[in-house]
Amino acid sequence: IEAGATGSYGTVSEPCNYWQKFPNPQVVLLHYLLGESLIEAYWKSVAWPSQGVFIGEPLATPYKRISN
């Protein structure tokens, strides 16, 4: 995070590495670029979020549209 990353997600449950435990990059980017927070984007992209951990700034919304 000190190097500029906003957040990261990784699995914490082994031994199986099912795809459902990992973020879907297309879904993460779609929701993040539409203005949702980082944690919302990650949450919507992981089918089994209970088997992972998020580290970072969950409320980061650099692409949020501000209405006048």
Jmol script that loads the backbone (N, CA, C; Angstrom):
load data "model"
ATOM      1  N   ILE A   1       0.833  -1.181   0.000  1.00  0.00           N
ATOM      2  CA  ILE A   1       0.000   0.000   0.000  1.00  0.00           C
ATOM      3  C   ILE A   1       0.881   1.249   0.000  1.00  0.00           C
ATOM      4  N   GLU A   2       2.011   1.198   0.654  1.00  0.00           N
ATOM      5  CA  GLU A   2       2.910   2.351   0.661  1.00  0.00           C
ATOM      6  C   GLU A   2       3.416   2.685  -0.737  1.00  0.00           C
ATOM      7  N   ALA A   3       3.448   1.698  -1.620  1.00  0.00           N
ATOM      8  CA  ALA A   3       3.943   1.913  -2.979  1.00  0.00           C
ATOM      9  C   ALA A   3       2.866   2.459  -3.911  1.00  0.00           C
ATOM     10  N   GLY A   4       1.652   2.674  -3.409  1.00  0.00           N
ATOM     11  CA  GLY A   4       0.616   3.267  -4.234  1.00  0.00           C
ATOM     12  C   GLY A   4      -0.605   2.410  -4.477  1.00  0.00           C
ATOM     13  N   ALA A   5      -0.619   1.179  -4.024  1.00  0.00           N
ATOM     14  CA  ALA A   5      -1.799   0.331  -4.197  1.00  0.00           C
ATOM     15  C   ALA A   5      -2.896   0.787  -3.247  1.00  0.00           C
ATOM     16  N   THR A   6      -4.131   0.708  -3.693  1.00  0.00           N
ATOM     17  CA  THR A   6      -5.262   1.088  -2.854  1.00  0.00           C
ATOM     18  C   THR A   6      -5.710  -0.076  -1.990  1.00  0.00           C
ATOM     19  N   GLY A   7      -5.614  -1.285  -2.522  1.00  0.00           N
ATOM     20  CA  GLY A   7      -6.028  -2.452  -1.767  1.00  0.00           C
ATOM     21  C   GLY A   7      -5.679  -3.732  -2.495  1.00  0.00           C
ATOM     22  N   SER A   8      -5.877  -4.833  -1.798  1.00  0.00           N
ATOM     23  CA  SER A   8      -5.601  -6.142  -2.374  1.00  0.00           C
ATOM     24  C   SER A   8      -6.494  -7.172  -1.702  1.00  0.00           C
ATOM     25  N   TYR A   9      -6.705  -8.281  -2.381  1.00  0.00           N
ATOM     26  CA  TYR A   9      -7.539  -9.360  -1.858  1.00  0.00           C
ATOM     27  C   TYR A   9      -6.813 -10.671  -2.088  1.00  0.00           C
ATOM     28  N   GLY A  10      -6.803 -11.527  -1.092  1.00  0.00           N
ATOM     29  CA  GLY A  10      -6.161 -12.827  -1.236  1.00  0.00           C
ATOM     30  C   GLY A  10      -6.915 -13.889  -0.466  1.00  0.00           C
ATOM     31  N   THR A  11      -6.712 -15.132  -0.852  1.00  0.00           N
ATOM     32  CA  THR A  11      -7.396 -16.235  -0.184  1.00  0.00           C
ATOM     33  C   THR A  11      -6.661 -16.616   1.095  1.00  0.00           C
ATOM     34  N   VAL A  12      -7.408 -17.161   2.037  1.00  0.00           N
ATOM     35  CA  VAL A  12      -6.824 -17.568   3.312  1.00  0.00           C
ATOM     36  C   VAL A  12      -7.170 -19.000   3.678  1.00  0.00           C
ATOM     37  N   SER A  13      -7.952 -19.657   2.853  1.00  0.00           N
ATOM     38  CA  SER A  13      -8.385 -21.017   3.153  1.00  0.00           C
ATOM     39  C   SER A  13      -7.782 -21.983   2.146  1.00  0.00           C
ATOM     40  N   GLU A  14      -7.168 -23.007   2.625  1.00  0.00           N
ATOM     41  CA  GLU A  14      -6.538 -24.016   1.778  1.00  0.00           C
ATOM     42  C   GLU A  14      -7.193 -25.362   2.049  1.00  0.00           C
ATOM     43  N   PRO A  15      -6.984 -26.379   1.300  1.00  0.00           N
ATOM     44  CA  PRO A  15      -5.947 -26.567   0.298  1.00  0.00           C
ATOM     45  C   PRO A  15      -6.406 -26.282  -1.126  1.00  0.00           C
ATOM     46  N   CYS A  16      -7.678 -26.037  -1.340  1.00  0.00           N
ATOM     47  CA  CYS A  16      -8.189 -25.916  -2.707  1.00  0.00           C
ATOM     48  C   CYS A  16      -8.107 -24.483  -3.220  1.00  0.00           C
ATOM     49  N   ASN A  17      -7.750 -24.341  -4.477  1.00  0.00           N
ATOM     50  CA  ASN A  17      -7.687 -23.011  -5.078  1.00  0.00           C
ATOM     51  C   ASN A  17      -8.769 -22.875  -6.147  1.00  0.00           C
ATOM     52  N   TYR A  18     -10.016 -22.937  -5.712  1.00  0.00           N
ATOM     53  CA  TYR A  18     -11.143 -22.785  -6.622  1.00  0.00           C
ATOM     54  C   TYR A  18     -11.200 -21.359  -7.153  1.00  0.00           C
ATOM     55  N   TRP A  19     -11.637 -21.199  -8.394  1.00  0.00           N
ATOM     56  CA  TRP A  19     -11.707 -19.871  -9.005  1.00  0.00           C
ATOM     57  C   TRP A  19     -12.678 -18.964  -8.265  1.00  0.00           C
ATOM     58  N   GLN A  20     -13.673 -19.536  -7.592  1.00  0.00           N
ATOM     59  CA  GLN A  20     -14.681 -18.741  -6.885  1.00  0.00           C
ATOM     60  C   GLN A  20     -14.095 -17.957  -5.713  1.00  0.00           C
ATOM     61  N   LYS A  21     -12.901 -18.335  -5.273  1.00  0.00           N
ATOM     62  CA  LYS A  21     -12.266 -17.671  -4.136  1.00  0.00           C
ATOM     63  C   LYS A  21     -11.478 -16.435  -4.547  1.00  0.00           C
ATOM     64  N   PHE A  22     -11.347 -16.191  -5.851  1.00  0.00           N
ATOM     65  CA  PHE A  22     -10.525 -15.093  -6.346  1.00  0.00           C
ATOM     66  C   PHE A  22     -11.383 -14.018  -7.010  1.00  0.00           C
ATOM     67  N   PRO A  23     -10.957 -12.765  -6.955  1.00  0.00           N
ATOM     68  CA  PRO A  23     -11.708 -11.695  -7.619  1.00  0.00           C
ATOM     69  C   PRO A  23     -11.715 -11.873  -9.133  1.00  0.00           C
ATOM     70  N   ASN A  24     -12.844 -11.584  -9.739  1.00  0.00           N
ATOM     71  CA  ASN A  24     -12.947 -11.568 -11.192  1.00  0.00           C
ATOM     72  C   ASN A  24     -12.530 -10.163 -11.632  1.00  0.00           C
ATOM     73  N   PRO A  25     -11.401 -10.018 -12.324  1.00  0.00           N
ATOM     74  CA  PRO A  25     -10.887  -8.688 -12.668  1.00  0.00           C
ATOM     75  C   PRO A  25     -11.872  -7.826 -13.455  1.00  0.00           C
ATOM     76  N   GLN A  26     -12.632  -8.432 -14.354  1.00  0.00           N
ATOM     77  CA  GLN A  26     -13.590  -7.656 -15.140  1.00  0.00           C
ATOM     78  C   GLN A  26     -14.680  -7.067 -14.258  1.00  0.00           C
ATOM     79  N   VAL A  27     -15.146  -7.835 -13.300  1.00  0.00           N
ATOM     80  CA  VAL A  27     -16.207  -7.364 -12.403  1.00  0.00           C
ATOM     81  C   VAL A  27     -15.667  -6.284 -11.463  1.00  0.00           C
ATOM     82  N   VAL A  28     -14.466  -6.497 -10.924  1.00  0.00           N
ATOM     83  CA  VAL A  28     -13.858  -5.491 -10.037  1.00  0.00           C
ATOM     84  C   VAL A  28     -13.737  -4.157 -10.765  1.00  0.00           C
ATOM     85  N   LEU A  29     -13.135  -4.182 -11.936  1.00  0.00           N
ATOM     86  CA  LEU A  29     -12.909  -2.937 -12.671  1.00  0.00           C
ATOM     87  C   LEU A  29     -14.208  -2.276 -13.108  1.00  0.00           C
ATOM     88  N   LEU A  30     -15.170  -3.059 -13.545  1.00  0.00           N
ATOM     89  CA  LEU A  30     -16.456  -2.494 -13.956  1.00  0.00           C
ATOM     90  C   LEU A  30     -17.082  -1.692 -12.821  1.00  0.00           C
ATOM     91  N   HIS A  31     -17.215  -2.303 -11.665  1.00  0.00           N
ATOM     92  CA  HIS A  31     -17.865  -1.634 -10.540  1.00  0.00           C
ATOM     93  C   HIS A  31     -17.025  -0.485  -9.986  1.00  0.00           C
ATOM     94  N   TYR A  32     -15.716  -0.664  -9.946  1.00  0.00           N
ATOM     95  CA  TYR A  32     -14.830   0.386  -9.428  1.00  0.00           C
ATOM     96  C   TYR A  32     -14.863   1.614 -10.335  1.00  0.00           C
ATOM     97  N   LEU A  33     -14.802   1.392 -11.638  1.00  0.00           N
ATOM     98  CA  LEU A  33     -14.823   2.511 -12.580  1.00  0.00           C
ATOM     99  C   LEU A  33     -16.193   3.174 -12.678  1.00  0.00           C
ATOM    100  N   LEU A  34     -17.231   2.470 -12.252  1.00  0.00           N
ATOM    101  CA  LEU A  34     -18.571   3.068 -12.212  1.00  0.00           C
ATOM    102  C   LEU A  34     -18.788   3.904 -10.956  1.00  0.00           C
ATOM    103  N   GLY A  35     -17.772   3.973 -10.097  1.00  0.00           N
ATOM    104  CA  GLY A  35     -17.849   4.839  -8.928  1.00  0.00           C
ATOM    105  C   GLY A  35     -18.139   4.158  -7.611  1.00  0.00           C
ATOM    106  N   GLU A  36     -18.211   2.838  -7.602  1.00  0.00           N
ATOM    107  CA  GLU A  36     -18.445   2.141  -6.338  1.00  0.00           C
ATOM    108  C   GLU A  36     -17.154   2.096  -5.530  1.00  0.00           C
ATOM    109  N   SER A  37     -17.290   1.880  -4.236  1.00  0.00           N
ATOM    110  CA  SER A  37     -16.098   1.815  -3.390  1.00  0.00           C
ATOM    111  C   SER A  37     -15.310   0.547  -3.713  1.00  0.00           C
ATOM    112  N   LEU A  38     -14.061   0.553  -3.312  1.00  0.00           N
ATOM    113  CA  LEU A  38     -13.199  -0.591  -3.601  1.00  0.00           C
ATOM    114  C   LEU A  38     -13.732  -1.871  -2.966  1.00  0.00           C
ATOM    115  N   ILE A  39     -14.212  -1.783  -1.735  1.00  0.00           N
ATOM    116  CA  ILE A  39     -14.716  -2.992  -1.072  1.00  0.00           C
ATOM    117  C   ILE A  39     -15.987  -3.500  -1.758  1.00  0.00           C
ATOM    118  N   GLU A  40     -16.848  -2.597  -2.243  1.00  0.00           N
ATOM    119  CA  GLU A  40     -18.048  -3.027  -2.972  1.00  0.00           C
ATOM    120  C   GLU A  40     -17.659  -3.749  -4.258  1.00  0.00           C
ATOM    121  N   ALA A  41     -16.689  -3.194  -4.963  1.00  0.00           N
ATOM    122  CA  ALA A  41     -16.255  -3.804  -6.217  1.00  0.00           C
ATOM    123  C   ALA A  41     -15.668  -5.195  -5.981  1.00  0.00           C
ATOM    124  N   TYR A  42     -14.820  -5.321  -4.965  1.00  0.00           N
ATOM    125  CA  TYR A  42     -14.250  -6.635  -4.659  1.00  0.00           C
ATOM    126  C   TYR A  42     -15.334  -7.606  -4.200  1.00  0.00           C
ATOM    127  N   TRP A  43     -16.228  -7.140  -3.336  1.00  0.00           N
ATOM    128  CA  TRP A  43     -17.272  -8.011  -2.791  1.00  0.00           C
ATOM    129  C   TRP A  43     -18.137  -8.598  -3.903  1.00  0.00           C
ATOM    130  N   LYS A  44     -18.445  -7.795  -4.908  1.00  0.00           N
ATOM    131  CA  LYS A  44     -19.287  -8.258  -6.009  1.00  0.00           C
ATOM    132  C   LYS A  44     -18.540  -9.162  -6.979  1.00  0.00           C
ATOM    133  N   SER A  45     -17.222  -9.198  -6.891  1.00  0.00           N
ATOM    134  CA  SER A  45     -16.439  -9.974  -7.851  1.00  0.00           C
ATOM    135  C   SER A  45     -15.971 -11.326  -7.327  1.00  0.00           C
ATOM    136  N   VAL A  46     -16.216 -11.611  -6.061  1.00  0.00           N
ATOM    137  CA  VAL A  46     -15.759 -12.872  -5.467  1.00  0.00           C
ATOM    138  C   VAL A  46     -16.980 -13.707  -5.086  1.00  0.00           C
ATOM    139  N   ALA A  47     -17.063 -14.919  -5.629  1.00  0.00           N
ATOM    140  CA  ALA A  47     -18.213 -15.784  -5.351  1.00  0.00           C
ATOM    141  C   ALA A  47     -18.188 -16.324  -3.919  1.00  0.00           C
ATOM    142  N   TRP A  48     -17.005 -16.583  -3.390  1.00  0.00           N
ATOM    143  CA  TRP A  48     -16.864 -17.113  -2.030  1.00  0.00           C
ATOM    144  C   TRP A  48     -16.030 -16.151  -1.182  1.00  0.00           C
ATOM    145  N   PRO A  49     -16.555 -14.976  -0.839  1.00  0.00           N
ATOM    146  CA  PRO A  49     -15.755 -13.979  -0.118  1.00  0.00           C
ATOM    147  C   PRO A  49     -15.377 -14.381   1.302  1.00  0.00           C
ATOM    148  N   SER A  50     -16.041 -15.375   1.856  1.00  0.00           N
ATOM    149  CA  SER A  50     -15.715 -15.779   3.226  1.00  0.00           C
ATOM    150  C   SER A  50     -14.378 -16.510   3.310  1.00  0.00           C
ATOM    151  N   GLN A  51     -13.795 -16.849   2.168  1.00  0.00           N
ATOM    152  CA  GLN A  51     -12.527 -17.571   2.171  1.00  0.00           C
ATOM    153  C   GLN A  51     -11.360 -16.682   1.748  1.00  0.00           C
ATOM    154  N   GLY A  52     -11.492 -15.383   1.994  1.00  0.00           N
ATOM    155  CA  GLY A  52     -10.424 -14.469   1.630  1.00  0.00           C
ATOM    156  C   GLY A  52     -10.352 -13.300   2.588  1.00  0.00           C
ATOM    157  N   VAL A  53      -9.352 -12.456   2.366  1.00  0.00           N
ATOM    158  CA  VAL A  53      -9.177 -11.276   3.210  1.00  0.00           C
ATOM    159  C   VAL A  53      -8.854 -10.080   2.318  1.00  0.00           C
ATOM    160  N   PHE A  54      -9.470  -8.955   2.644  1.00  0.00           N
ATOM    161  CA  PHE A  54      -9.220  -7.704   1.941  1.00  0.00           C
ATOM    162  C   PHE A  54      -8.321  -6.843   2.813  1.00  0.00           C
ATOM    163  N   ILE A  55      -7.299  -6.258   2.208  1.00  0.00           N
ATOM    164  CA  ILE A  55      -6.404  -5.347   2.921  1.00  0.00           C
ATOM    165  C   ILE A  55      -6.325  -4.061   2.115  1.00  0.00           C
ATOM    166  N   GLY A  56      -6.547  -2.942   2.758  1.00  0.00           N
ATOM    167  CA  GLY A  56      -6.448  -1.674   2.057  1.00  0.00           C
ATOM    168  C   GLY A  56      -7.468  -0.674   2.546  1.00  0.00           C
ATOM    169  N   GLU A  57      -7.766   0.297   1.711  1.00  0.00           N
ATOM    170  CA  GLU A  57      -8.731   1.350   2.025  1.00  0.00           C
ATOM    171  C   GLU A  57     -10.078   0.977   1.409  1.00  0.00           C
ATOM    172  N   PRO A  58     -10.979   0.386   2.188  1.00  0.00           N
ATOM    173  CA  PRO A  58     -12.229  -0.130   1.628  1.00  0.00           C
ATOM    174  C   PRO A  58     -13.160   0.930   1.060  1.00  0.00           C
ATOM    175  N   LEU A  59     -13.076   2.152   1.540  1.00  0.00           N
ATOM    176  CA  LEU A  59     -13.995   3.192   1.082  1.00  0.00           C
ATOM    177  C   LEU A  59     -13.431   4.051  -0.045  1.00  0.00           C
ATOM    178  N   ALA A  60     -12.305   3.659  -0.610  1.00  0.00           N
ATOM    179  CA  ALA A  60     -11.714   4.423  -1.713  1.00  0.00           C
ATOM    180  C   ALA A  60     -12.674   4.465  -2.894  1.00  0.00           C
ATOM    181  N   THR A  61     -12.955   5.667  -3.381  1.00  0.00           N
ATOM    182  CA  THR A  61     -13.846   5.851  -4.535  1.00  0.00           C
ATOM    183  C   THR A  61     -13.293   6.933  -5.460  1.00  0.00           C
ATOM    184  N   PRO A  62     -12.136   6.704  -6.067  1.00  0.00           N
ATOM    185  CA  PRO A  62     -11.545   7.740  -6.911  1.00  0.00           C
ATOM    186  C   PRO A  62     -12.332   8.030  -8.186  1.00  0.00           C
ATOM    187  N   TYR A  63     -13.230   7.141  -8.580  1.00  0.00           N
ATOM    188  CA  TYR A  63     -13.988   7.344  -9.818  1.00  0.00           C
ATOM    189  C   TYR A  63     -15.439   7.719  -9.556  1.00  0.00           C
ATOM    190  N   LYS A  64     -15.762   8.045  -8.310  1.00  0.00           N
ATOM    191  CA  LYS A  64     -17.128   8.412  -7.968  1.00  0.00           C
ATOM    192  C   LYS A  64     -17.488   9.740  -8.624  1.00  0.00           C
ATOM    193  N   ARG A  65     -18.656   9.771  -9.224  1.00  0.00           N
ATOM    194  CA  ARG A  65     -19.125  11.009  -9.853  1.00  0.00           C
ATOM    195  C   ARG A  65     -19.778  11.880  -8.791  1.00  0.00           C
ATOM    196  N   ILE A  66     -19.359  13.104  -8.732  1.00  0.00           N
ATOM    197  CA  ILE A  66     -19.918  14.046  -7.762  1.00  0.00           C
ATOM    198  C   ILE A  66     -20.936  14.914  -8.490  1.00  0.00           C
ATOM    199  N   SER A  67     -22.168  14.873  -8.013  1.00  0.00           N
ATOM    200  CA  SER A  67     -23.212  15.681  -8.649  1.00  0.00           C
ATOM    201  C   SER A  67     -23.189  17.093  -8.085  1.00  0.00           C
ATOM    202  N   ASN A  68     -23.535  18.032  -8.926  1.00  0.00           N
ATOM    203  CA  ASN A  68     -23.526  19.448  -8.510  1.00  0.00           C
ATOM    204  C   ASN A  68     -24.764  19.800  -7.762  1.00  0.00           C
TER     205      ASN A  68
END
end "model"
wireframe off; spacefill off
backbone 0.3
color backbone group
